[in-house]
Every structure is written in C-alpha cells, then in structure tokens.
C-alpha cells in the first residue's frame, strides 16, 4: 500500500509541502502520498489521531500547531526539545516521534545553497517567537562569534537567550535600541513581513558583504528592500522551506533527497 503523509495547519491550502514531497518521492522512488489537511483550531490532536488511525505514517506541522505537536509527541529529538516545538511527526510501533527540522533547514540553505559560512560571524536574529526558537541551537552549533536575538519586547529576547544557552557568552538578547555594531548575517524570523511591516532596524546594521535573510518566501518584503538599498545581499526563505522538508523526508523514509531540482521547480512555478 502507498504510505500516507500530510501537513497539518490552519490555514494550510497555501502550503507548498505537497508539491515538494511529491517531487522528493519521484526523485527517490518512494511509494507515498502527501496531502495538506486543515485541522480545526481546537481539534489538532483529534485530527492527528484520526490520520494515524487511518494508516498515516507521519506528518509535518505548521502554524499554529507546532507547540501542540511538541506536547503530543511521545518521544522528542534533541533539536525538538531545544526548540520547544515540533514540525515533524513520525508514527511507529514505539509511539510518536517529534522532531524539528526548521533550524537544520535554515543552516543547510545558508551553507549549501547560499555559500554563507557562519563560523566566526556576527549574527542578528530578529524575533523571539516559535520561528526564532527553532533555529537558535542549530545556529549556535556553527560556532558564530556572536548571536544576538532582538525583539520589539526586549524581555522576550532576553528570556529566550537565557533559556537557550544560559552560560553562553556568544548568545544574548535585547531590544532594537540596544543594537551595537554591524552584523554579517541578519535573519528576519518575525511576523512583520506577513503584515508588510519593517522591524525598526538601524540603517547601519549591515556589515560589508552582509546577507539579509527573510524566512518568508515568495515576495520582496520591506526588510529585503531595506537591506538591498543598504548594499546587503538578500535571500528569502524558499531554500529553508525545501531544506527542512528534505530533513523531514529523511526522518520518515531514511533517504535524503536532492533539494536543488525542487528549488528550481518552485522558482519557475
């Protein structure tokens, strides 16, 4: 029988995950079907249970259910535990494995697709919500010179930094008015781009040859326009989307698909 997988979200009709995983399945010769399933805001656990009971083998989880998936999983990977959120579930005889591939996807995109080395670099991460939380530890594992979390509510950034690495001199957090110096990589993990807003960044935030990375994909956001006007290189989050999907696919199927052909497919579409 064809193995069934799905992405759960609300909303979810816009998701590119079915297209991505169908391409991965063709490429690797895996017999599987992948669907986008709308879960009720108050019925995520029930929706997952019904999918699993019908023979589902695993699922991706997108907003607003990643924290609920974290609580639902019976086992957690180290990166999911660090993130406090789950975007990948695998169902097996031992229960429900929860993983978080967002940070791995971001790092793979930066290193492999964009050719941006992170060791010894000054990194600014905007946002202190779930999107930021999922990438902090994978970024720290690349040994940057520093990682500063900035948020409109400074206490949230400070709290997240302390929680993720209480003893690390590399990681710190605060408000936009406390930003000091220039950064080699500036990552937008806020919801500002969804609303067409620009976080209150100082004009001199970008170092020479800096990269501005917006986790949102498919549009030229105010943040990317701001960065481009100040001489920074820019990238959207499409590569992260595909790379985190490839990591999830490997969790399910034990094989890592090639991502470059799928990114070309999505860009052309």
C-alpha positions, 0 to 999 in steps of 0.5 A, a space after each residue: 500500500 502507498 504510505 500516507 503523509 500530510 501537513 497539518 495547519 490552519 490555514 494550510 491550502 497555501 502550503 507548498 509541502 505537497 508539491 515538494 514531497 511529491 517531487 522528493 518521492 519521484 526523485 527517490 522512488 518512494 511509494 507515498 502520498 502527501 496531502 495538506 489537511 486543515 485541522 480545526 483550531 481546537 481539534 489538532 490532536 483529534 485530527 492527528 489521531 484520526 490520520 494515524 488511525 487511518 494508516 498515516 505514517 507521519 506528518 509535518 506541522 505548521 502554524 499554529 500547531 507546532 507547540 501542540 505537536 511538541 506536547 503530543 509527541 511521545 518521544 522528542 529529538 534533541 533539536 525538538 526539545 531545544 526548540 520547544 516545538 515540533 514540525 515533524 511527526 513520525 508514527 511507529 510501533 514505539 509511539 510518536 516521534 517529534 522532531 524539528 527540522 526548521 533550524 537544520 533547514 535554515 543552516 543547510 540553505 545558508 551553507 549549501 545553497 547560499 555559500 554563507 559560512 557562519 563560523 566566526 560571524 556576527 549574527 542578528 536574529 530578529 524575533 523571539 517567537 516559535 520561528 526564532 526558537 527553532 533555529 537558535 541551537 542549530 545556529 549556535 552549533 556553527 560556532 558564530 562569534 556572536 548571536 544576538 536575538 532582538 525583539 520589539 519586547 526586549 524581555 522576550 529576547 532576553 528570556 529566550 537567550 537565557 533559556 537557550 544557552 544560559 552560560 553562553 557568552 556568544 548568545 544574548 538578547 535585547 531590544 532594537 535600541 540596544 543594537 551595537 555594531 554591524 552584523 554579517 548575517 541578519 535573519 528576519 524570523 518575525 511576523 512583520 513581513 506577513 503584515 508588510 511591516 519593517 522591524 525598526 532596524 538601524 540603517 547601519 546594521 549591515 556589515 560589508 558583504 552582509 546577507 539579509 535573510 527573510 524566512 518568508 518566501 515568495 515576495 520582496 518584503 520591506 526588510 529585503 528592500 531595506 537591506 538591498 538599498 543598504 548594499 546587503 545581499 538578500 535571500 528569502 526563505 524558499 531554500 529553508 522551506 525545501 531544506 527542512 522538508 528534505 530533513 523531514 523526508 529523511 526522518 520518515 523514509 531514511 533517504 535524503 533527497 536532492 533539494 536543488 531540482 525542487 528549488 528550481 521547480 518552485 522558482 519557475 512555478 
